[in-house]
Amino acid sequence: QQQVKQSPQSLIVQKGGISIINCAYENTAFDYFPWYQQFPGKGPALLIAIRPDVSEKKEGRFTISFNKSAKQFSLHIMDSQPGDSATYFCAASMRAGGFKTIFGAGTRLFVKA
Amino acid sequence: DGGITQSPKYLFRKEGQNVTLSCEQNLNHDAMYWYRQDPGQGLRLIYYSQIVNDFQKGDIAEGYSVSREKKESFPLTVTSAQKNPTAFYLCASSINGLGETQYFGPGTRLLVL
């Protein structure tokens, strides 16, 4: 119940293409779903986040789609660029109740020029 | 500039030696965390602290110790009991609760001589 399953493990996309990373969770009490981006040798940084009261959130080329009934959420990167090459982590947490954030295993994205 | 600093960037440990990784934040955040990241893997929680003078074990606390004497500081000691310490160590903080957005430091890479 505390796992967040992320797929694929790695992804290669052509420049200008769409990158899609999927995550699934079990605990219906989760109410905050952030995505983090990590470049090699650096710490992760918040990319975009969503709460379960909305089905989609868009920030620039990055969109989170959220399906509450299926307990799934995904990150879409439109017009993928070589600079997007990084590892992406989804996560899930409960803002109240002192429950720790659960991270997915990560997806290594490589965008070919 | 507000943020999280970690030092050193690289650390070498000899057999049987304890080493301490530094983590400082000037974000006025209450909660702080230590994660371990192994190559190609996700983030595993070592210890976390929600308030000064209090901390809790995470998923892989064996062989590690922490202290939280000041709000700004959360040092991690890798003891000689940790038999496989080679990894990338990440410190993070959040405003208060465990479920909030986490802000990560640049990381410390620990290598065994």
Backbone of each chain as ProteinMPNN parsed JSONL, in Angstrom:
{"seq_chain_A": "QQQVKQSPQSLIVQKGGISIINCAYENTAFDYFPWYQQFPGKGPALLIAIRPDVSEKKEGRFTISFNKSAKQFSLHIMDSQPGDSATYFCAASMRAGGFKTIFGAGTRLFVKA", "coords_chain_A": {"N_chain_A": [[0.827, -1.221, 0.0], [2.123, 1.137, 0.39], [3.71, 1.648, -1.752], [4.936, 3.261, -4.722], [4.677, 2.781, -8.012], [6.693, 3.078, -10.795], [7.073, 3.639, -14.283], [8.401, 3.849, -17.66], [11.561, 2.231, -16.834], [13.685, 3.305, -18.197], [13.976, 5.611, -20.946], [14.023, 6.535, -24.308], [13.839, 9.217, -26.461], [13.128, 10.981, -29.444], [14.291, 14.225, -30.354], [11.908, 16.789, -30.062], [9.818, 15.069, -29.8], [7.25, 13.388, -27.795], [7.548, 12.723, -24.396], [6.62, 10.256, -22.12], [5.876, 9.346, -18.872], [4.883, 7.049, -16.452], [3.046, 6.533, -13.404], [1.847, 4.639, -10.614], [-0.239, 4.19, -7.773], [-1.229, 2.908, -4.514], [-2.353, 3.649, -2.051], [-5.147, 5.309, -1.148], [-5.298, 7.519, 0.403], [-3.323, 9.297, -0.212], [-2.569, 12.64, -1.107], [-1.085, 14.413, -2.516], [0.978, 14.871, -5.253], [3.949, 15.049, -6.439], [6.411, 15.695, -9.031], [9.815, 15.135, -9.575], [12.883, 16.343, -10.937], [16.058, 15.229, -11.852], [19.353, 15.975, -12.552], [22.47, 14.512, -13.673], [24.684, 13.916, -10.993], [23.612, 15.886, -9.393], [21.228, 17.234, -6.986], [17.752, 16.224, -6.732], [15.058, 18.259, -8.061], [12.015, 20.001, -7.602], [9.644, 19.659, -10.156], [6.981, 19.789, -11.133], [3.71, 19.626, -9.682], [0.713, 17.992, -8.473], [-2.639, 17.977, -7.154], [-5.253, 15.756, -6.037], [-7.733, 16.806, -6.715], [-7.904, 17.828, -9.2], [-7.711, 16.973, -12.706], [-5.731, 17.435, -14.483], [-2.664, 19.183, -14.928], [-0.801, 21.817, -16.206], [2.362, 23.091, -17.033], [4.114, 25.034, -18.92], [5.975, 23.092, -21.102], [5.477, 20.82, -19.731], [3.209, 18.462, -18.442], [0.983, 17.134, -16.068], [-1.06, 14.344, -15.903], [-3.865, 13.107, -14.228], [-5.49, 10.355, -12.883], [-7.833, 9.607, -10.826], [-9.606, 7.502, -10.183], [-8.383, 5.281, -11.284], [-6.085, 5.322, -9.904], [-3.672, 6.378, -10.884], [-1.061, 8.351, -12.322], [0.561, 10.549, -14.612], [3.427, 11.895, -16.314], [3.837, 14.137, -18.912], [6.012, 15.203, -21.363], [6.15, 17.599, -23.617], [7.327, 18.319, -26.965], [10.031, 17.412, -26.573], [13.362, 18.068, -25.474], [16.972, 17.94, -25.852], [18.077, 18.988, -23.507], [16.288, 18.171, -21.615], [17.041, 15.711, -20.846], [17.433, 13.619, -18.231], [16.922, 12.223, -14.929], [13.76, 11.286, -13.82], [11.553, 11.448, -11.109], [8.571, 10.279, -9.751], [6.305, 10.96, -7.059], [4.456, 10.441, -4.0], [2.347, 11.606, -1.405], [0.947, 12.377, 1.848], [-0.304, 15.346, 2.94], [-1.095, 16.008, 5.465], [-0.964, 14.459, 8.695], [1.55, 13.427, 9.025], [2.761, 11.517, 7.364], [5.27, 10.027, 5.501], [6.862, 11.029, 2.39], [6.586, 9.043, -0.5], [8.689, 7.789, -2.926], [8.884, 7.077, -6.44], [10.791, 4.678, -8.388], [12.227, 5.943, -10.336], [12.881, 7.293, -13.64], [15.014, 7.161, -16.317], [15.553, 9.489, -18.678], [16.436, 9.994, -22.026], [16.996, 12.27, -24.488], [17.301, 12.317, -27.859], [19.275, 14.192, -30.069]], "CA_chain_A": [[0.0, 0.0, 0.0], [2.951, 2.317, 0.457], [4.558, 1.726, -2.929], [4.592, 4.005, -5.925], [5.317, 2.05, -9.104], [6.998, 3.995, -11.893], [7.538, 3.009, -15.513], [9.413, 2.806, -17.757], [12.803, 2.459, -16.096], [14.444, 4.206, -19.053], [13.19, 6.07, -22.082], [14.757, 7.293, -25.323], [12.881, 9.947, -27.288], [13.717, 11.899, -30.412], [14.052, 15.654, -30.133], [10.622, 17.216, -30.571], [8.805, 14.072, -29.496], [6.577, 13.437, -26.491], [8.021, 11.758, -23.396], [5.531, 9.929, -21.192], [6.294, 8.521, -17.737], [3.683, 6.67, -15.724], [3.16, 6.096, -12.015], [0.633, 4.094, -10.016], [-0.165, 4.122, -6.317], [-2.275, 2.088, -3.905], [-2.968, 4.282, -0.891], [-6.082, 6.355, -1.575], [-5.167, 8.68, 1.286], [-2.341, 10.232, -0.771], [-3.244, 13.82, -1.619], [-0.117, 15.32, -3.13], [1.737, 14.053, -6.195], [4.967, 15.861, -7.116], [7.425, 15.114, -9.897], [11.127, 15.735, -9.394], [13.833, 16.173, -12.049], [17.419, 15.163, -11.336], [20.443, 15.891, -13.511], [23.575, 13.716, -13.118], [25.535, 14.544, -9.994], [22.895, 16.968, -8.718], [20.064, 16.821, -6.216], [16.468, 16.393, -7.429], [14.36, 19.528, -7.884], [10.599, 19.917, -7.944], [9.334, 20.059, -11.523], [5.555, 20.106, -11.191], [2.98, 18.809, -8.712], [-0.737, 18.039, -8.646], [-3.473, 17.445, -6.086], [-6.241, 14.871, -6.666], [-8.997, 17.451, -7.047], [-7.856, 18.205, -10.614], [-7.311, 15.847, -13.544], [-4.585, 17.785, -15.314], [-1.985, 20.437, -14.625], [0.177, 22.084, -17.242], [3.303, 24.183, -16.819], [4.999, 25.047, -20.076], [5.935, 21.848, -21.875], [5.27, 19.707, -18.799], [1.821, 18.259, -18.041], [0.632, 15.954, -15.271], [-2.419, 13.837, -16.036], [-4.176, 12.383, -12.999], [-6.697, 9.531, -12.956], [-8.065, 9.228, -9.43], [-10.272, 6.197, -10.085], [-7.403, 4.25, -11.623], [-4.932, 5.531, -9.017], [-2.515, 6.523, -11.755], [-0.761, 9.69, -12.8], [1.636, 10.496, -15.582], [4.102, 13.123, -16.73], [4.027, 14.266, -20.345], [6.921, 16.285, -21.755], [5.911, 17.904, -25.025], [8.471, 18.907, -27.664], [11.184, 17.054, -25.738], [14.628, 18.662, -25.876], [18.138, 17.283, -25.238], [18.246, 19.512, -22.152], [15.366, 17.468, -20.715], [17.661, 14.434, -20.479], [17.592, 13.613, -16.776], [16.121, 11.192, -14.266], [12.519, 11.842, -13.305], [10.946, 10.687, -10.03], [7.267, 10.646, -9.245], [6.205, 10.765, -5.618], [3.114, 10.58, -3.445], [2.395, 11.849, 0.039], [-0.204, 12.973, 2.513], [0.185, 16.585, 3.528], [-1.367, 15.979, 6.906], [-0.845, 13.142, 9.303], [2.928, 13.017, 9.256], [3.136, 10.363, 6.558], [6.402, 10.414, 4.668], [6.745, 10.972, 0.945], [7.031, 7.81, -1.149], [9.212, 8.077, -4.256], [9.034, 6.013, -7.412], [12.173, 4.231, -8.602], [12.892, 6.842, -11.276], [12.951, 7.016, -15.074], [16.11, 7.87, -16.973], [15.134, 9.963, -19.995], [17.464, 10.495, -22.916], [16.408, 12.864, -25.68], [18.296, 12.315, -28.935], [19.256, 15.418, -30.882]], "C_chain_A": [[0.851, 1.257, 0.0], [3.837, 2.49, -0.762], [4.006, 2.68, -3.966], [5.381, 3.345, -7.052], [5.465, 2.958, -10.316], [7.512, 3.221, -13.094], [7.545, 4.025, -16.653], [10.646, 3.144, -16.92], [13.702, 3.418, -16.87], [13.648, 4.477, -20.319], [14.083, 6.863, -23.015], [13.739, 7.908, -26.273], [13.644, 10.839, -28.263], [13.388, 13.339, -30.022], [12.744, 16.061, -30.806], [9.49, 16.252, -30.277], [8.185, 14.27, -28.12], [7.141, 12.333, -25.582], [6.884, 11.519, -22.409], [6.057, 8.973, -20.122], [5.07, 8.288, -16.853], [3.982, 6.239, -14.292], [1.807, 5.606, -11.511], [0.828, 3.967, -8.51], [-1.331, 3.304, -5.792], [-3.058, 2.841, -2.828], [-3.858, 5.454, -1.306], [-6.03, 7.593, -0.68], [-4.119, 9.674, 0.777], [-3.087, 11.428, -1.358], [-2.298, 14.838, -2.235], [0.823, 14.484, -3.968], [2.729, 14.937, -6.951], [5.824, 15.027, -8.065], [8.72, 15.889, -9.681], [12.008, 15.393, -10.597], [15.237, 16.196, -11.465], [18.414, 15.027, -12.479], [21.618, 15.151, -12.863], [24.435, 14.505, -12.151], [24.899, 15.679, -9.228], [21.771, 16.401, -7.868], [18.79, 17.005, -7.03], [15.866, 17.768, -7.133], [12.919, 19.354, -8.319], [10.362, 20.458, -9.339], [7.897, 20.572, -11.615], [4.849, 19.189, -10.215], [1.488, 18.982, -8.929], [-1.425, 17.501, -7.404], [-4.635, 16.7, -6.725], [-7.573, 15.521, -7.017], [-9.025, 17.966, -8.484], [-7.337, 17.029, -11.431], [-6.081, 16.152, -14.396], [-3.996, 19.106, -14.841], [-0.869, 20.617, -15.633], [1.046, 23.261, -16.846], [4.315, 24.139, -17.958], [4.864, 23.772, -20.876], [5.622, 20.63, -21.019], [3.812, 19.647, -18.342], [1.716, 17.017, -17.178], [-0.818, 15.618, -15.581], [-2.698, 12.94, -14.842], [-5.499, 11.65, -13.151], [-6.951, 8.954, -11.566], [-8.671, 7.831, -9.314], [-9.309, 5.052, -10.376], [-6.179, 4.3, -10.715], [-3.639, 5.569, -9.823], [-2.306, 7.996, -12.096], [0.461, 9.62, -13.696], [2.178, 11.883, -15.884], [4.278, 13.081, -18.237], [4.966, 15.448, -20.6], [6.754, 16.485, -23.247], [7.167, 18.517, -25.639], [9.761, 18.66, -26.875], [12.491, 17.576, -26.338], [15.801, 17.91, -25.23], [18.396, 17.748, -23.803], [17.3, 18.896, -21.14], [15.936, 16.132, -20.256], [18.057, 14.469, -19.009], [16.859, 12.391, -16.226], [14.916, 11.866, -13.622], [11.932, 10.891, -12.255], [9.53, 11.187, -9.791], [7.256, 10.367, -7.745], [4.755, 10.934, -5.189], [3.224, 10.781, -1.946], [1.038, 12.308, 0.548], [0.287, 14.213, 3.232], [-0.044, 16.616, 5.036], [-1.087, 14.579, 7.435], [0.563, 12.636, 9.452], [3.363, 11.802, 8.487], [4.195, 10.781, 5.558], [6.081, 10.304, 3.19], [7.301, 9.659, 0.424], [7.459, 8.153, -2.565], [9.141, 6.851, -5.143], [10.507, 5.721, -7.643], [12.931, 5.098, -9.589], [12.87, 6.344, -12.707], [14.077, 7.845, -15.668], [15.677, 8.198, -18.391], [16.338, 10.457, -20.774], [16.777, 10.998, -24.175], [17.493, 13.001, -26.736], [18.139, 13.552, -29.804], [18.992, 15.118, -32.358]], "O_chain_A": [[0.365, 2.332, -0.35], [4.651, 3.413, -0.793], [2.797, 2.885, -4.081], [6.612, 3.352, -7.042], [4.49, 3.531, -10.802], [8.283, 2.272, -12.953], [6.767, 4.979, -16.62], [10.74, 4.237, -16.364], [14.397, 4.243, -16.277], [12.779, 3.7, -20.713], [14.814, 7.755, -22.582], [12.886, 7.212, -26.822], [14.693, 11.385, -27.922], [12.341, 13.62, -29.437], [12.499, 15.727, -31.964], [8.323, 16.584, -30.483], [8.542, 15.189, -27.383], [7.197, 11.165, -25.965], [6.263, 12.464, -21.924], [6.614, 7.921, -20.436], [4.321, 9.217, -16.549], [5.03, 5.658, -14.007], [0.758, 6.096, -11.93], [1.926, 3.672, -8.037], [-2.294, 3.035, -6.51], [-4.274, 2.687, -2.711], [-3.357, 6.48, -1.766], [-6.66, 8.605, -0.987], [-4.04, 10.79, 1.291], [-4.109, 11.262, -2.023], [-2.671, 15.992, -2.451], [1.401, 13.511, -3.485], [2.387, 15.509, -7.986], [5.941, 13.811, -7.914], [8.729, 17.118, -9.612], [11.9, 14.319, -11.189], [15.57, 17.078, -10.674], [18.337, 14.091, -13.275], [21.752, 15.16, -11.64], [24.863, 15.621, -12.448], [25.587, 16.373, -8.478], [21.402, 15.234, -8.007], [18.746, 17.849, -7.924], [16.133, 18.362, -6.089], [12.633, 18.648, -9.286], [10.804, 21.555, -9.68], [7.649, 21.666, -12.121], [5.328, 18.088, -9.942], [1.043, 19.981, -9.494], [-0.868, 16.671, -6.686], [-4.977, 16.992, -7.87], [-8.456, 14.858, -7.561], [-10.046, 18.481, -8.94], [-6.607, 16.184, -10.913], [-5.466, 15.247, -14.96], [-4.71, 20.014, -14.415], [-0.089, 19.7, -15.888], [0.554, 24.292, -16.387], [5.24, 23.327, -17.963], [3.763, 23.406, -21.287], [5.514, 19.52, -21.54], [3.247, 20.651, -17.909], [2.283, 15.974, -17.503], [-1.695, 16.481, -15.531], [-1.867, 12.106, -14.482], [-6.512, 12.253, -13.507], [-6.362, 7.944, -11.182], [-8.285, 7.06, -8.435], [-9.412, 3.979, -9.78], [-5.333, 3.407, -10.762], [-2.658, 4.899, -9.501], [-3.255, 8.778, -12.15], [1.298, 8.73, -13.549], [1.492, 12.894, -15.732], [4.803, 12.109, -18.78], [4.735, 16.554, -20.11], [7.165, 15.644, -24.047], [7.967, 19.147, -24.948], [10.489, 19.599, -26.554], [12.695, 17.531, -27.551], [15.634, 17.308, -24.169], [18.883, 16.974, -22.979], [17.48, 19.073, -19.935], [15.372, 15.49, -19.37], [18.913, 15.254, -18.602], [16.254, 11.626, -16.977], [15.048, 12.895, -12.959], [11.828, 9.686, -12.484], [9.313, 12.39, -9.644], [8.096, 9.627, -7.233], [3.936, 11.494, -5.917], [4.089, 10.197, -1.294], [0.118, 12.585, -0.222], [1.204, 14.134, 4.05], [0.747, 17.195, 5.78], [-0.99, 13.626, 6.662], [0.772, 11.531, 9.953], [4.275, 11.103, 8.93], [4.034, 11.775, 4.85], [5.162, 9.591, 2.785], [8.364, 9.214, 0.856], [6.688, 8.741, -3.324], [9.312, 5.724, -4.677], [11.372, 6.442, -7.146], [14.156, 5.003, -9.677], [12.844, 5.14, -12.963], [14.098, 9.069, -15.544], [15.459, 7.302, -19.208], [17.153, 11.229, -20.268], [16.066, 10.252, -24.847], [18.48, 13.71, -26.54], [17.037, 13.913, -30.218], [18.944, 16.037, -33.176]]}, "seq_chain_B": "DGGITQSPKYLFRKEGQNVTLSCEQNLNHDAMYWYRQDPGQGLRLIYYSQIVNDFQKGDIAEGYSVSREKKESFPLTVTSAQKNPTAFYLCASSINGLGETQYFGPGTRLLVL", "coords_chain_B": {"N_chain_B": [[21.033, 34.222, -0.808], [18.633, 31.679, -0.531], [18.719, 28.279, 0.531], [19.875, 24.841, 0.403], [22.805, 23.499, 1.605], [25.402, 21.149, 1.138], [28.182, 19.433, 2.405], [31.254, 17.55, 2.437], [31.648, 17.744, -1.192], [32.703, 15.457, -2.282], [33.698, 12.536, -0.537], [35.943, 10.485, 1.146], [36.218, 7.354, 2.628], [37.942, 5.419, 4.971], [38.518, 1.973, 5.832], [36.697, 0.927, 8.657], [36.322, 3.465, 9.647], [34.544, 6.288, 10.94], [32.543, 8.691, 9.327], [31.397, 12.045, 8.781], [28.734, 13.728, 7.245], [27.835, 16.901, 6.162], [24.949, 19.008, 6.433], [23.227, 21.893, 5.774], [20.655, 24.32, 6.083], [19.055, 27.344, 5.083], [16.45, 28.004, 4.857], [14.543, 28.192, 6.731], [13.082, 25.933, 7.309], [11.202, 23.399, 8.972], [11.344, 20.587, 8.813], [13.703, 18.03, 8.03], [15.706, 15.793, 6.007], [17.485, 12.746, 5.234], [18.667, 11.008, 2.445], [19.628, 8.072, 0.667], [21.159, 7.33, -2.4], [21.675, 4.945, -4.767], [23.548, 3.9, -7.673], [21.581, 4.296, -10.542], [19.265, 3.875, -9.159], [16.392, 4.534, -7.026], [15.394, 6.848, -4.414], [16.237, 6.282, -1.094], [15.093, 6.468, 2.173], [16.91, 7.484, 4.953], [17.106, 8.778, 7.552], [14.908, 11.055, 9.264], [13.82, 14.291, 10.378], [11.499, 16.119, 12.139], [11.454, 18.221, 13.78], [13.488, 20.295, 15.898], [15.863, 18.571, 17.913], [14.637, 16.137, 17.693], [14.289, 13.09, 15.948], [13.698, 10.543, 13.496], [13.964, 7.095, 12.53], [14.41, 6.066, 9.156], [13.874, 4.032, 6.284], [16.277, 2.662, 5.963], [18.119, 2.814, 8.208], [20.16, 1.519, 9.61], [23.534, 1.49, 10.612], [23.935, 4.145, 10.357], [23.873, 7.462, 11.834], [22.316, 10.375, 13.268], [21.944, 13.877, 14.179], [20.06, 16.601, 15.561], [20.502, 19.36, 16.551], [20.261, 22.012, 16.005], [17.994, 24.079, 14.19], [18.819, 24.639, 11.625], [20.638, 22.723, 10.876], [21.577, 19.368, 10.07], [23.37, 16.955, 10.481], [24.812, 13.924, 9.145], [26.131, 10.897, 10.197], [28.135, 8.376, 8.973], [28.69, 5.317, 10.049], [31.196, 2.852, 11.049], [29.818, 0.55, 11.076], [28.251, 0.456, 8.873], [28.415, -1.385, 6.185], [28.471, -1.177, 3.435], [28.943, 1.575, 2.281], [29.295, 3.149, 0.014], [27.884, 5.488, -2.014], [25.553, 7.98, -3.218], [24.681, 10.69, -1.324], [21.884, 12.419, -0.244], [20.577, 15.361, 1.102], [17.614, 16.853, 2.331], [14.953, 19.27, 2.757], [11.823, 20.381, 4.153], [8.965, 22.562, 4.456], [7.246, 22.09, 6.718], [5.448, 19.564, 7.514], [5.795, 16.018, 6.745], [4.726, 15.444, 4.285], [5.071, 17.519, 2.548], [6.402, 19.517, -0.207], [9.717, 18.736, -1.037], [12.969, 20.089, -0.722], [16.02, 19.758, -2.174], [19.511, 19.275, -1.419], [22.8, 19.592, -3.038], [24.085, 17.184, -2.834], [26.341, 14.599, -1.589], [29.018, 12.629, -2.513], [30.034, 9.559, -1.45], [32.854, 7.599, -1.083], [34.602, 4.526, -0.725], [37.833, 3.797, 0.44]], "CA_chain_B": [[20.347, 33.129, -1.493], [18.186, 30.616, 0.347], [18.913, 26.971, -0.051], [20.474, 23.779, 1.195], [24.192, 23.207, 1.246], [25.963, 19.907, 1.646], [29.636, 19.342, 2.251], [31.919, 17.953, 1.199], [31.041, 17.221, -2.411], [33.224, 14.086, -2.331], [34.248, 12.122, 0.746], [36.552, 9.163, 1.082], [36.222, 6.714, 3.94], [38.812, 4.248, 5.145], [37.908, 0.848, 6.543], [36.568, 1.099, 10.104], [36.282, 4.879, 10.004], [33.278, 7.014, 10.899], [32.631, 9.973, 8.628], [30.204, 12.869, 8.964], [28.317, 14.543, 6.128], [27.197, 18.112, 6.662], [23.792, 19.542, 5.729], [22.764, 23.14, 6.366], [19.628, 25.008, 5.301], [18.655, 28.675, 5.574], [15.082, 28.193, 4.369], [13.685, 28.203, 7.911], [12.227, 24.766, 7.258], [11.209, 22.593, 10.183], [11.661, 19.182, 8.563], [14.895, 17.709, 7.244], [15.76, 14.377, 5.63], [18.65, 12.19, 4.562], [18.382, 9.916, 1.53], [20.748, 7.42, -0.006], [20.839, 6.98, -3.781], [22.651, 4.076, -5.409], [23.512, 4.1, -9.134], [20.422, 3.808, -11.277], [18.158, 3.529, -8.263], [15.624, 5.627, -6.45], [15.8, 7.453, -3.152], [15.867, 5.514, 0.099], [15.117, 7.348, 3.335], [17.777, 7.007, 6.034], [16.584, 9.387, 8.764], [14.246, 12.333, 9.085], [13.592, 15.068, 11.602], [10.42, 17.084, 11.931], [11.629, 19.342, 14.697], [14.781, 20.271, 16.586], [16.055, 17.597, 18.993], [13.832, 14.944, 17.463], [14.488, 12.492, 14.639], [13.131, 9.205, 13.371], [14.592, 6.22, 11.549], [13.729, 5.807, 7.905], [13.829, 2.64, 5.846], [17.596, 2.017, 5.961], [18.881, 3.558, 9.22], [21.253, 0.744, 10.209], [24.867, 1.917, 10.229], [23.934, 5.607, 10.264], [23.339, 8.195, 12.978], [22.086, 11.793, 12.99], [21.61, 14.753, 15.293], [19.361, 17.809, 15.12], [20.649, 20.301, 17.665], [19.851, 23.315, 15.519], [17.0, 23.988, 13.117], [19.457, 24.783, 10.333], [21.667, 21.726, 10.638], [21.154, 17.975, 10.242], [24.507, 16.144, 10.017], [24.669, 12.469, 9.067], [27.366, 10.14, 10.407], [28.171, 7.026, 8.433], [29.563, 4.62, 10.995], [31.915, 1.677, 10.546], [28.857, -0.556, 10.996], [27.66, 0.474, 7.53], [29.405, -2.164, 5.435], [28.465, -0.813, 2.017], [28.558, 2.973, 2.335], [29.508, 3.863, -1.254], [26.595, 5.938, -2.545], [25.314, 9.421, -3.31], [23.834, 11.021, -0.182], [21.129, 13.639, -0.47], [19.872, 15.975, 2.218], [16.468, 17.634, 1.864], [14.156, 19.891, 3.807], [10.491, 20.828, 3.76], [8.488, 23.62, 5.354], [6.919, 21.435, 7.979], [5.088, 18.156, 7.505], [6.499, 15.057, 5.899], [4.124, 15.343, 2.969], [5.255, 18.739, 1.77], [7.467, 19.553, -1.211], [11.049, 18.655, -0.464], [14.011, 20.834, -1.415], [17.213, 18.933, -2.023], [20.852, 19.81, -1.561], [23.528, 19.111, -4.215], [24.552, 15.812, -2.629], [27.723, 14.216, -1.257], [29.345, 11.276, -2.994], [30.926, 8.886, -0.503], [33.587, 6.491, -1.674], [35.411, 3.777, 0.246], [39.195, 3.532, -0.031]], "C_chain_B": [[19.924, 32.054, -0.5], [18.409, 29.29, -0.309], [19.498, 25.99, 0.928], [21.892, 23.53, 0.7], [24.617, 21.902, 1.883], [27.47, 19.948, 1.432], [30.145, 18.103, 2.951], [31.184, 17.41, -0.019], [31.446, 15.764, -2.607], [33.851, 13.77, -0.981], [34.762, 10.696, 0.611], [36.627, 8.588, 2.485], [37.156, 5.507, 3.933], [38.063, 3.183, 5.942], [37.856, 1.146, 8.039], [36.432, 2.532, 10.573], [34.843, 5.398, 10.002], [33.5, 8.313, 10.135], [31.313, 10.713, 8.79], [29.968, 13.76, 7.76], [27.524, 15.727, 6.677], [26.001, 18.493, 5.789], [23.29, 20.766, 6.477], [21.704, 23.757, 5.467], [19.299, 26.356, 5.947], [17.267, 29.041, 5.063], [14.073, 28.32, 5.504], [12.674, 27.046, 7.898], [12.329, 23.962, 8.552], [11.737, 21.178, 9.937], [12.9, 19.031, 7.7], [15.029, 16.204, 7.083], [17.153, 14.017, 5.103], [18.201, 10.998, 3.729], [19.696, 9.337, 1.023], [20.275, 7.06, -1.41], [21.98, 6.145, -4.343], [22.491, 4.189, -6.923], [22.283, 3.484, -9.783], [19.227, 3.462, -10.413], [17.479, 4.776, -7.713], [16.188, 6.104, -5.133], [15.313, 6.603, -1.984], [16.097, 6.378, 1.335], [15.929, 6.729, 4.459], [17.225, 7.479, 7.384], [15.817, 10.643, 8.386], [13.979, 12.978, 10.435], [12.516, 16.101, 11.309], [10.575, 18.321, 12.802], [12.979, 19.197, 15.386], [14.74, 19.274, 17.741], [15.148, 16.375, 18.878], [14.113, 14.415, 16.063], [14.001, 11.052, 14.678], [13.901, 8.402, 12.332], [13.727, 6.121, 10.3], [13.79, 4.331, 7.572], [15.164, 1.906, 5.959], [18.53, 2.688, 6.961], [20.095, 2.812, 9.773], [22.61, 1.187, 9.675], [25.006, 3.421, 10.078], [23.46, 6.213, 11.575], [23.221, 9.661, 12.594], [21.929, 12.557, 14.3], [20.875, 15.96, 14.727], [19.352, 18.786, 16.306], [20.238, 21.707, 17.289], [18.876, 23.123, 14.367], [17.68, 23.926, 11.75], [20.32, 23.59, 9.935], [21.194, 20.316, 10.932], [22.282, 17.066, 9.733], [24.235, 14.643, 10.087], [26.042, 11.831, 9.273], [27.2, 8.749, 9.836], [29.171, 6.262, 9.292], [30.235, 3.42, 10.336], [30.987, 0.464, 10.445], [28.159, -0.624, 9.642], [28.666, -0.16, 6.58], [29.48, -1.813, 3.963], [28.069, 0.658, 1.865], [28.693, 3.73, 1.019], [28.174, 4.198, -1.892], [26.615, 7.458, -2.664], [24.312, 9.761, -2.211], [23.2, 12.386, -0.392], [20.43, 14.089, 0.805], [18.725, 16.804, 1.639], [15.781, 18.286, 3.046], [12.773, 20.217, 3.255], [9.965, 21.757, 4.839], [8.104, 23.053, 6.716], [6.667, 19.958, 7.767], [5.836, 17.308, 6.496], [5.949, 15.03, 4.486], [4.314, 16.554, 2.092], [6.332, 18.571, 0.704], [8.822, 19.555, -0.531], [12.045, 19.39, -1.361], [15.332, 20.149, -1.108], [18.496, 19.745, -2.124], [21.541, 19.19, -2.765], [24.113, 17.709, -4.056], [26.01, 15.698, -2.25], [27.941, 12.799, -1.762], [30.387, 10.68, -2.065], [31.546, 7.669, -1.166], [34.453, 5.825, -0.61], [36.778, 3.481, -0.335], [39.568, 2.074, 0.212]], "O_chain_B": [[20.743, 31.569, 0.282], [18.31, 29.156, -1.529], [19.606, 26.263, 2.124], [22.125, 23.371, -0.499], [24.244, 21.59, 3.014], [27.959, 20.433, 0.412], [29.558, 17.648, 3.933], [30.196, 16.689, 0.124], [30.642, 14.938, -3.04], [34.463, 14.635, -0.355], [34.104, 9.827, 0.04], [37.053, 9.267, 3.42], [37.148, 4.694, 3.01], [37.091, 3.478, 6.637], [38.853, 1.568, 8.625], [36.426, 2.791, 11.776], [34.03, 4.997, 9.17], [34.537, 8.957, 10.289], [30.252, 10.102, 8.92], [30.872, 14.459, 7.303], [26.659, 15.571, 7.539], [26.03, 18.326, 4.57], [22.968, 20.693, 7.663], [21.826, 23.728, 4.242], [19.268, 26.493, 7.17], [16.946, 30.212, 4.862], [12.885, 28.531, 5.263], [11.562, 27.171, 8.41], [13.4, 23.857, 9.149], [12.484, 20.637, 10.752], [13.121, 19.799, 6.763], [14.535, 15.432, 7.906], [17.888, 14.867, 4.601], [17.481, 10.115, 4.195], [20.721, 10.015, 0.96], [19.166, 6.561, -1.604], [23.124, 6.598, -4.386], [21.414, 4.539, -7.405], [21.988, 2.304, -9.596], [18.281, 2.828, -10.879], [17.933, 5.904, -7.911], [17.327, 5.797, -4.783], [14.136, 6.252, -1.899], [17.173, 6.948, 1.513], [15.678, 5.597, 4.872], [16.917, 6.662, 8.253], [16.042, 11.225, 7.325], [13.921, 12.318, 11.472], [12.615, 16.862, 10.347], [9.912, 19.336, 12.588], [13.54, 18.103, 15.448], [13.738, 19.145, 18.445], [14.923, 15.667, 19.859], [14.172, 15.183, 15.103], [13.905, 10.432, 15.737], [14.427, 8.961, 11.37], [12.498, 6.095, 10.367], [13.762, 3.48, 8.461], [15.193, 0.679, 6.042], [19.632, 3.093, 6.59], [20.979, 3.44, 10.356], [22.825, 1.255, 8.465], [26.072, 3.917, 9.713], [22.738, 5.573, 12.339], [23.93, 10.14, 11.708], [21.8, 11.97, 15.374], [21.043, 16.305, 13.558], [18.33, 18.995, 16.959], [19.901, 22.511, 18.158], [18.931, 22.119, 13.656], [17.198, 23.259, 10.834], [20.693, 23.464, 8.769], [20.494, 20.082, 11.918], [22.156, 16.472, 8.662], [23.525, 14.163, 10.97], [27.004, 12.191, 8.594], [26.255, 8.032, 10.165], [30.369, 6.543, 9.256], [29.89, 3.026, 9.222], [31.329, -0.531, 9.806], [27.549, -1.637, 9.301], [29.66, 0.468, 6.214], [30.473, -2.128, 3.308], [26.981, 0.958, 1.374], [28.235, 4.869, 0.929], [27.417, 3.303, -2.269], [27.572, 8.12, -2.261], [23.221, 9.193, -2.165], [23.879, 13.372, -0.676], [19.78, 13.3, 1.492], [18.865, 17.391, 0.566], [15.998, 17.902, 4.196], [12.581, 20.315, 2.043], [10.44, 21.752, 5.975], [8.601, 23.507, 7.746], [7.607, 19.165, 7.838], [6.424, 17.808, 5.537], [6.658, 14.623, 3.566], [3.767, 16.608, 0.991], [7.082, 17.595, 0.717], [9.046, 20.286, 0.433], [11.972, 19.322, -2.588], [15.714, 19.981, 0.05], [18.56, 20.76, -2.818], [20.952, 18.353, -3.449], [24.582, 17.114, -5.026], [26.816, 16.58, -2.546], [27.158, 11.892, -1.479], [31.482, 11.221, -1.91], [30.853, 6.825, -1.733], [34.97, 6.487, 0.29], [36.891, 2.98, -1.453], [40.678, 1.657, -0.118]]}, "name": "protein", "num_of_chains": 2, "seq": "QQQVKQSPQSLIVQKGGISIINCAYENTAFDYFPWYQQFPGKGPALLIAIRPDVSEKKEGRFTISFNKSAKQFSLHIMDSQPGDSATYFCAASMRAGGFKTIFGAGTRLFVKADGGITQSPKYLFRKEGQNVTLSCEQNLNHDAMYWYRQDPGQGLRLIYYSQIVNDFQKGDIAEGYSVSREKKESFPLTVTSAQKNPTAFYLCASSINGLGETQYFGPGTRLLVL"}
